[in-house]
């Protein structure tokens, strides 16, 4: 999605770089040979492979086909939103050939104020109320999580963790609250 949202190509399938398509989730492995010159052959294997998988929790709940269907629907929604944004800004899509020919030392032409915030979340400029609400939600989540963590460390196991907790659910089978 990033190349489409940035106006580099019109579709994720057009991206000339590494791209994993929804249909390849759980069905593809990425392989590469060790590049010469920088990696010591005595310490690094000659080739490596990495399977592209679906998260096991999603497969367990939905099955592979339904998971792919939902991911495809979300990708399609995000592509449509990115295209609408590009059109509303009057941007020109660079295209895969031009994207491939951009020099590695060229800089982006967009302007951002760097160094002001390092947010856990993002809101549009001027949306102060939304930013304050998001900050309150993060503080509330962290407080609830910390309280559950303390109970867990004390030996209690019948805990309902706050919505948004993933690792305790995935790794330890803990219960997580339903979405608000």
LUMKE-763502 format. One line per field, with one value per residue (C-alpha): x, y, z. Coordinates in pm, whole numbers, plus 50000, padded with zeros to 5 digits. Layout:
// residues N
u = c(X, ...)
v = c(Y, ...)
w = c(Z, ...)
// end
This chain:
// residues 180
u = c(50000, 50282, 50385, 50021, 49958, 50279, 50170, 50452, 50225, 49854, 49822, 50020, 50069, 50250, 50523, 50859, 51018, 50949, 50578, 50368, 50023, 49726, 49693, 50054, 50000, 50072, 50177, 50508, 50862, 51115, 51464, 51792, 52157, 52421, 52565, 52940, 53181, 53004, 52909, 53169, 53100, 53220, 52946, 52659, 52483, 52499, 52123, 51823, 51450, 51160, 50804, 50533, 50267, 49933, 49922, 49827, 49562, 49380, 49398, 49269, 48971, 48885, 49063, 49307, 49051, 48838, 49149, 49270, 48922, 48913, 49268, 49186, 48877, 49088, 49361, 49098, 48946, 49286, 49377, 49051, 49114, 49473, 49363, 49095, 49355, 49597, 49323, 49210, 49568, 49610, 49918, 50057, 50131, 50497, 50450, 50660, 50919, 50988, 50987, 51249, 51466, 51464, 51816, 51888, 52024, 51729, 51512, 51134, 50973, 50710, 50754, 50712, 50796, 51054, 51138, 50816, 50638, 50720, 50362, 50223, 49930, 49871, 49597, 49562, 49699, 49460, 49275, 49371, 49060, 49116, 49481, 49383, 49122, 49373, 49628, 49368, 49290, 49660, 49705, 49395, 49511, 49857, 49715, 49477, 49755, 49994, 49731, 49675, 50050, 50096, 49819, 49973, 50317, 50159, 50039, 49681, 49581, 49206, 49254, 49073, 49334, 49236, 49126, 49429, 49651, 49802, 50109, 49950, 49667, 49882, 50166, 49994, 49630, 49502, 49153, 49121, 48824, 48590, 48619, 48451)
v = c(50000, 50244, 50294, 50353, 50598, 50783, 50819, 50603, 50354, 50318, 49961, 49743, 49491, 49759, 49817, 49713, 49639, 49363, 49318, 49044, 49011, 48897, 48575, 48485, 48502, 48158, 48034, 48202, 48191, 48468, 48342, 48523, 48437, 48589, 48899, 48894, 49141, 49240, 48911, 48669, 48326, 48159, 48329, 48364, 48087, 48087, 48131, 48200, 48158, 48311, 48183, 48446, 48335, 48449, 48517, 48187, 48354, 48483, 48146, 47971, 48206, 48260, 48000, 48090, 48164, 48395, 48570, 48635, 48754, 49007, 49123, 49165, 49372, 49596, 49637, 49728, 49983, 50138, 50149, 50330, 50578, 50637, 50694, 50940, 51124, 51142, 51281, 51533, 51663, 51684, 51463, 51278, 50909, 50842, 50491, 50175, 50262, 50609, 50473, 50216, 50492, 50725, 50763, 50623, 50959, 51176, 51323, 51336, 51664, 51663, 51901, 51791, 51954, 51719, 51687, 51824, 51501, 51133, 51013, 50675, 50777, 51040, 51292, 51551, 51900, 52111, 51812, 51890, 51735, 51407, 51401, 51460, 51181, 50944, 51029, 50960, 50621, 50530, 50630, 50434, 50126, 50140, 50184, 49887, 49676, 49762, 49662, 49328, 49274, 49324, 49073, 48828, 48864, 48800, 48462, 48538, 48379, 48444, 48795, 48970, 49188, 49519, 49518, 49558, 49317, 49069, 48894, 48771, 48625, 48474, 48339, 48261, 48204, 48486, 48629, 48977, 49211, 49257, 49578, 49877)
w = c(50000, 50073, 49707, 49606, 49891, 49801, 49438, 49305, 49127, 49070, 49201, 49447, 49166, 48960, 49220, 49070, 49409, 49659, 49699, 49856, 49704, 49914, 49715, 49806, 50184, 50323, 49980, 49905, 50033, 49977, 49897, 49851, 49807, 50034, 49867, 49825, 49976, 50297, 50460, 50589, 50430, 50750, 50951, 50704, 50511, 50134, 50088, 50308, 50272, 50461, 50435, 50395, 50642, 50770, 51146, 51317, 51536, 51229, 51052, 51366, 51390, 51024, 50813, 50534, 50263, 50478, 50612, 50256, 50153, 50439, 50375, 50003, 50093, 50320, 50057, 49796, 50037, 50108, 49738, 49661, 49944, 49830, 49470, 49584, 49795, 49503, 49277, 49539, 49575, 49199, 49214, 48916, 48971, 48897, 48757, 48789, 48522, 48660, 49018, 48917, 48770, 49072, 49205, 49552, 49672, 49564, 49838, 49864, 49766, 50041, 50334, 50693, 51021, 51167, 51533, 51682, 51772, 51788, 51818, 51909, 51687, 51423, 51353, 51083, 51147, 51351, 51498, 51858, 52014, 51827, 51935, 52300, 52284, 52126, 52395, 52665, 52507, 52500, 52865, 52966, 52773, 52928, 53279, 53231, 53079, 53364, 53622, 53445, 53415, 53789, 53863, 53616, 53775, 54115, 53985, 53888, 53557, 53530, 53390, 53106, 52937, 52773, 52410, 52186, 52384, 52141, 52280, 52603, 52399, 52126, 52340, 52670, 52572, 52792, 52746, 52592, 52628, 52333, 52129, 52292)
// end
